Amino acid sequence: QVQLVESGGGLVRPGGSLRLSCAASGIIFSIETMAWFRQAPGKQREMVAEITADNRAYYEDFVKGRFTISRDNAKNTTYLQMNTLKPDDTAVYYCYAEIHGSGTYGDQGFQDYWGQGTQVTVSS
């Protein structure tokens, strides 16, 4: 079964940095877009950054210049390097990927997959 597993969240001071990782596991044929979303208490989930299969990266305005998304296709992994963190960055961060994989019923085609979420807290 295809799964996304996230790691790297934690507590950091304002101005600090964190690097989130998200690794896809299972029988995977290809991965198209990979992305990071976040959701703070009382707010809707919002996109943070995404990266295409050919390594084109896109960012929302509130993280441009501070965050960097990347991917390692050999490891089926995406990373989110977060620098100059602000208290407003505090949220649960979720990994997303469009994955062509195989599951219980065989070839599943491209489907949406989500990680379990990892907590990022920015506080002094």
BELNOR-V582672 format. One record per residue. N is the residue number from 1. RES is the residue in three letters. PHI is phi in degrees with one decimal (NA if undefined). BURIAL is b if it has 16 or more other ideal C-beta (glycine too) atoms within 10 Angstrom, else e. Layout:
N;RES;PHI;BURIAL, N;RES;PHI;BURIAL
This chain:
1;GLN;NA;e, 2;VAL;-72.2;b, 3;GLN;-141.0;e, 4;LEU;-115.6;b, 5;VAL;-121.3;e, 6;GLU;-102.1;b, 7;SER;-157.2;e, 8;GLY;108.1;b, 9;GLY;-71.2;b, 10;GLY;163.8;e, 11;LEU;-103.5;e, 12;VAL;-136.4;b, 13;ARG;-82.3;e, 14;PRO;-53.6;e, 15;GLY;89.3;e, 16;GLY;-81.8;e, 17;SER;-133.5;e, 18;LEU;-142.8;b, 19;ARG;-123.9;e, 20;LEU;-92.3;b, 21;SER;-125.2;b, 22;CYS;-143.9;b, 23;ALA;-111.3;b, 24;ALA;-90.4;b, 25;SER;-128.9;e, 26;GLY;110.9;e, 27;ILE;-86.4;e, 28;ILE;-121.7;e, 29;PHE;-94.3;e, 30;SER;-164.3;e, 31;ILE;-128.4;b, 32;GLU;-89.2;e, 33;THR;-68.7;b, 34;MET;-121.1;b, 35;ALA;-153.7;b, 36;TRP;-121.9;b, 37;PHE;-120.5;b, 38;ARG;-146.1;b, 39;GLN;-143.9;e, 40;ALA;-95.9;e, 41;PRO;-55.5;e, 42;GLY;78.3;e, 43;LYS;-123.3;e, 44;GLN;-77.8;e, 45;ARG;-65.0;e, 46;GLU;-131.8;e, 47;MET;-73.8;e, 48;VAL;-106.5;b, 49;ALA;-160.2;b, 50;GLU;-142.4;b, 51;ILE;-142.1;b, 52;THR;-85.7;e, 53;ALA;-63.0;e, 54;ASP;-97.9;e, 55;ASN;67.3;e, 56;ARG;-91.9;e, 57;ALA;-106.3;e, 58;TYR;-134.4;e, 59;TYR;-133.1;b, 60;GLU;-74.6;e, 61;ASP;-58.5;e, 62;PHE;-73.1;e, 63;VAL;-122.9;b, 64;LYS;-58.8;e, 65;GLY;87.1;e, 66;ARG;-115.4;e, 67;PHE;-107.9;b, 68;THR;-135.0;b, 69;ILE;-100.8;b, 70;SER;-146.8;e, 71;ARG;-148.3;b, 72;ASP;-123.0;e, 73;ASN;-66.0;e, 74;ALA;-65.3;e, 75;LYS;-106.2;e, 76;ASN;51.1;b, 77;THR;-130.4;b, 78;THR;-118.7;b, 79;TYR;-126.9;b, 80;LEU;-128.5;b, 81;GLN;-87.0;e, 82;MET;-114.9;b, 83;ASN;-116.0;e, 84;THR;47.9;e, 85;LEU;-67.0;b, 86;LYS;-118.0;e, 87;PRO;-54.8;e, 88;ASP;-68.2;e, 89;ASP;-79.2;b, 90;THR;-60.5;b, 91;ALA;-177.4;b, 92;VAL;-87.8;b, 93;TYR;-101.5;b, 94;TYR;-117.5;b, 95;CYS;-90.1;b, 96;TYR;-133.0;b, 97;ALA;-154.2;b, 98;GLU;-94.1;b, 99;ILE;-127.1;b, 100;HIS;-94.6;b, 101;GLY;-138.9;b, 102;SER;-125.4;e, 103;GLY;-134.6;e, 104;THR;-55.8;e, 105;TYR;-99.9;e, 106;GLY;90.9;e, 107;ASP;-60.5;e, 108;GLN;-98.2;b, 109;GLY;64.8;e, 110;PHE;-81.4;e, 111;GLN;-137.3;e, 112;ASP;-85.8;e, 113;TYR;-128.6;b, 114;TRP;-126.8;e, 115;GLY;-76.8;b, 116;GLN;-79.5;e, 117;GLY;94.9;b, 118;THR;-134.7;b, 119;GLN;-80.6;e, 120;VAL;-117.9;b, 121;THR;-123.0;e, 122;VAL;-112.7;b, 123;SER;-155.2;e, 124;SER;-92.4;e
